[in-house]
Amino acid sequence: MKKYSKNNLKKKRFLIFLLVFFIFVLIASVSFLVFVKVKNNIVYAKIDDSALTMSDDVSTNATPIIVNNLLVGGVYDKKWVSSENYYLKSKYNTGTEIDLYGKNGKLGKYKIEDISKPDRSSVYVTTSKINSLDEYFAVATSESNIMSNLAKQDLNVNENDISNVKKALGIYRIFNTSVKICEKYNITLNPTESGNLIFVTNEVGKGVGVYSAVVYISNSGKTYLIKYNYINDTKKAEEWPIYSYGFVGDLNYDGTNDIIIQETKEFEVVYSVIQFNNNKFYDVLNSSVKK
């Protein structure tokens, strides 16, 4: 009978382990590629949907958050309220005083003249500001300036930015490895946290499919992926958004600035509120309007 030494047994077991491991990797890779091919759309964002189920007390006392005549949601006691709950329950409607903010800061005090919901997905707000063609957001009026730290667009993009974006994208680079920085802003989140907010897509004609992403690079060197959206089949790209900068301001009065991001799709525009909490970015509010 053939005998095996301990070393030979170890080698045999190791080879079996490698074979099983490679088979597992092969099956996982093929399954992943099939999944991507069938699903077509890969989306990433950390979602905090507590605004959808906020209590009646919070919803009733919530004050509005408006972006470009669209009710994105509300806030009360640092808690978020969805636009639907605000529309149905909040006591702050017609006649409510609001502060409007533009790209360069506070524009002044105005009033809500009307709130309407002509379709299932959107709640529209008419304000007393005449000819408000410029982009703006609005919150309940107060003496404080919630947009005291203005974002500054930085037109200087360097290799270090590209390297940090690649680091933030992480495993999602498997879909398309090219990087094109579209916008870069220097922002302050709170007294101890500031960095660069970067809007990214792929280089035209490079890689498979297309993607759009929002990345934050802290001045401490830490990288964060805030949003990511990949489309494999560009002929079916109606759900693929171009992300762009909206505003930065302390929307829920907790001492940390929040980020408003615009997503422009083929048939829809979505506004999202991003909160930085416990060293993570969460999508806490969003509202859309059909084109």
C-alpha positions in Angstrom: 0.0 0.0 0.0 1.3 3.5 -1.0 2.3 5.7 1.9 2.3 9.5 2.1 4.7 11.5 4.2 3.2 14.4 6.2 4.8 16.9 3.7 3.2 15.2 0.7 -0.2 15.2 2.5 0.1 18.9 3.2 1.1 19.6 -0.5 -1.9 17.5 -1.7 -4.3 19.4 0.6 -2.9 22.7 -0.5 -3.3 21.8 -4.2 -6.9 20.7 -3.5 -7.5 24.0 -1.7 -6.1 26.0 -4.6 -8.2 24.1 -7.1 -11.4 24.6 -5.1 -10.5 28.3 -4.6 -9.9 28.9 -8.3 -13.2 27.1 -9.2 -15.0 29.3 -6.7 -13.5 32.5 -8.1 -14.3 31.4 -11.7 -17.9 30.6 -10.8 -18.3 33.9 -8.9 -16.7 35.9 -11.7 -19.0 34.3 -14.4 -22.1 34.8 -12.1 -21.1 38.4 -11.6 -20.7 39.1 -15.3 -24.0 37.4 -16.0 -25.6 39.5 -13.2 -24.3 42.7 -14.6 -25.3 41.8 -18.2 -28.9 41.0 -17.1 -29.3 43.7 -14.5 -27.7 46.4 -16.7 -27.8 49.1 -14.0 -25.6 49.0 -10.9 -26.3 51.7 -8.2 -24.6 52.5 -5.0 -25.6 54.9 -2.2 -26.0 54.6 1.6 -29.7 55.2 2.2 -31.3 56.4 5.4 -35.0 56.2 4.7 -36.2 57.1 8.2 -37.8 60.3 6.7 -40.5 58.1 5.2 -41.7 56.8 8.5 -41.2 59.8 10.8 -43.7 60.3 13.6 -46.8 62.5 13.2 -45.4 64.9 15.8 -42.2 65.5 13.8 -44.1 65.6 10.5 -46.6 68.1 11.8 -43.9 70.5 13.1 -41.6 70.1 10.2 -40.5 73.1 8.2 -39.8 72.9 4.4 -36.7 72.2 2.4 -37.4 73.5 -1.2 -35.0 73.3 -4.2 -36.0 75.1 -7.4 -39.7 75.2 -6.6 -39.7 71.5 -5.7 -40.4 70.3 -2.1 -37.6 67.9 -1.3 -38.8 67.3 2.3 -38.8 68.9 5.7 -37.0 69.0 9.0 -37.8 69.3 12.7 -35.6 68.8 15.7 -32.7 67.7 13.4 -34.9 65.0 12.0 -35.8 64.6 8.3 -39.3 64.3 6.9 -40.1 63.1 3.4 -41.9 65.4 1.0 -45.0 63.2 1.0 -45.3 63.3 4.8 -44.6 67.0 4.8 -47.3 67.7 2.3 -49.9 65.6 4.1 -49.1 66.5 7.7 -47.1 69.7 8.2 -48.8 72.8 9.6 -46.3 75.1 7.7 -47.8 75.6 4.3 -49.2 78.8 2.6 -48.0 81.9 4.2 -44.9 80.3 5.8 -41.9 82.6 5.9 -38.8 81.1 4.2 -35.2 82.2 3.6 -34.0 81.7 0.0 -30.3 80.9 -0.8 -28.6 81.1 -4.1 -25.1 80.0 -5.2 -23.5 83.0 -3.4 -25.5 82.8 -0.2 -28.6 84.2 1.4 -31.0 86.0 -1.0 -33.6 87.2 1.6 -36.9 86.5 3.3 -39.9 85.4 1.3 -43.2 83.5 1.7 -44.8 80.3 0.5 -47.7 81.3 -1.7 -48.9 77.8 -2.7 -48.1 74.1 -2.3 -49.5 71.7 -4.9 -49.2 68.0 -5.9 -50.3 67.7 -9.5 -48.8 64.2 -9.8 -47.9 61.2 -7.7 -44.2 61.9 -7.4 -43.7 65.7 -7.1 -44.8 68.4 -4.7 -44.4 72.0 -6.1 -44.0 75.2 -4.1 -44.7 78.7 -5.4 -42.8 81.4 -3.5 -43.3 85.2 -3.3 -39.9 85.7 -5.1 -40.6 87.1 -8.6 -38.5 85.9 -11.5 -36.6 83.3 -9.6 -34.9 81.9 -12.7 -31.6 81.2 -10.9 -31.2 78.0 -8.9 -32.0 78.3 -5.2 -33.0 76.3 -2.1 -35.2 77.5 0.7 -35.7 76.7 4.4 -37.7 78.2 7.3 -36.7 81.8 8.0 -34.2 82.4 10.8 -31.6 84.9 11.8 -28.8 82.5 11.2 -27.0 81.9 7.9 -27.0 78.2 7.2 -24.8 78.7 4.2 -22.0 80.6 5.9 -19.2 78.4 4.4 -19.6 78.8 0.6 -18.3 76.0 -1.6 -15.6 77.1 -4.0 -15.2 75.5 -7.4 -11.6 74.4 -8.0 -10.7 74.2 -11.7 -7.3 72.7 -11.0 -7.4 68.9 -11.4 -4.2 67.0 -10.8 -3.0 63.4 -10.8 -3.4 63.2 -7.1 -7.1 63.9 -7.6 -7.4 61.1 -10.1 -5.6 58.7 -7.8 -7.9 59.6 -4.9 -11.0 59.1 -7.0 -9.8 55.7 -8.1 -9.2 54.8 -4.5 -12.7 56.0 -3.6 -14.3 54.0 -6.4 -12.7 50.8 -5.1 -14.3 47.6 -6.5 -16.6 49.6 -8.7 -13.7 50.3 -11.0 -14.2 46.7 -12.3 -17.0 48.0 -14.5 -15.1 50.9 -16.1 -11.6 51.9 -15.1 -11.4 55.3 -16.8 -11.8 58.5 -14.8 -12.9 61.9 -16.0 -13.4 64.6 -13.3 -16.2 66.9 -14.3 -16.5 69.2 -11.3 -14.4 69.8 -8.1 -15.4 71.9 -5.1 -13.7 72.8 -1.9 -16.3 72.4 0.8 -16.5 72.6 4.6 -18.7 70.1 6.4 -18.0 71.3 10.0 -15.2 73.0 11.9 -13.1 69.8 11.9 -14.0 68.3 8.5 -13.3 69.8 5.1 -12.2 68.5 1.7 -13.0 68.2 -2.0 -16.4 67.2 -3.4 -15.7 65.7 -6.9 -18.2 64.7 -9.7 -16.9 62.0 -11.9 -17.7 60.0 -15.0 -15.8 57.8 -17.5 -13.7 59.0 -20.4 -15.7 58.9 -23.7 -15.1 55.8 -25.7 -13.1 54.0 -23.0 -14.1 50.9 -21.1 -17.4 49.1 -21.2 -20.6 50.9 -20.4 -20.8 54.3 -18.7 -20.8 55.5 -15.1 -21.4 58.6 -13.0 -20.2 59.1 -9.4 -19.8 61.6 -6.5 -16.7 61.3 -4.4 -15.5 63.2 -1.3 -11.8 63.5 -0.5 -11.2 64.6 3.0 -8.2 66.9 3.7 -7.2 64.2 6.1 -6.7 61.9 3.1 -9.7 59.6 3.6 -11.8 58.9 0.6 -15.6 58.4 0.4 -17.8 57.1 -2.4 -21.1 59.0 -2.0 -23.0 57.9 -5.1 -22.3 55.6 -8.1 -24.4 54.7 -11.1 -23.3 52.3 -13.8 -25.0 51.4 -17.1 -23.7 48.4 -19.1 -25.9 48.9 -22.2 -25.7 52.5 -23.3 -28.7 52.0 -25.6 -30.8 51.5 -22.4 -29.4 54.4 -20.4 -32.6 56.3 -19.5 -31.9 55.6 -15.8 -28.3 56.8 -16.0 -27.8 60.2 -14.3 -25.3 62.9 -14.7 -24.5 64.0 -11.1 -23.9 67.7 -10.5 -23.3 70.1 -7.6 -26.3 71.8 -6.0 -25.6 73.5 -2.7 -23.9 73.0 0.7 -25.7 74.2 3.8 -26.8 73.1 7.3 -30.3 72.1 6.4 -31.2 70.3 9.7 -29.4 72.8 12.0 -27.1 70.1 13.6 -23.8 72.0 13.1 -22.7 70.0 10.0 -23.4 71.1 6.5 -25.4 68.9 4.2 -25.0 68.5 0.4 -27.7 68.9 -2.2 -26.9 66.9 -5.4 -28.8 67.1 -8.7 -29.2 63.9 -10.8 -30.2 64.7 -14.4 -31.6 61.6 -16.3 -33.1 61.3 -19.7 -36.7 61.9 -18.5 -36.3 63.0 -14.9 -34.4 65.3 -12.6 -33.8 64.1 -9.0 -32.6 66.3 -6.1 -31.0 64.5 -3.2 -30.0 65.7 0.3 -26.8 64.0 1.6 -26.0 64.0 5.3 -22.5 63.4 6.8 -23.1 61.5 10.0 -20.9 59.3 12.1 -18.2 59.6 9.5 -20.4 58.3 6.7 -22.5 59.9 3.9 -26.2 59.1 3.8 -28.9 59.9 1.2 -31.6 61.1 3.5 -34.1 63.0 1.3 -34.8 63.0 -2.4 -37.5 64.2 -4.7 -37.9 64.1 -8.5 -39.6 65.9 -11.3 -40.4 64.5 -14.7 -39.1 66.3 -17.8 
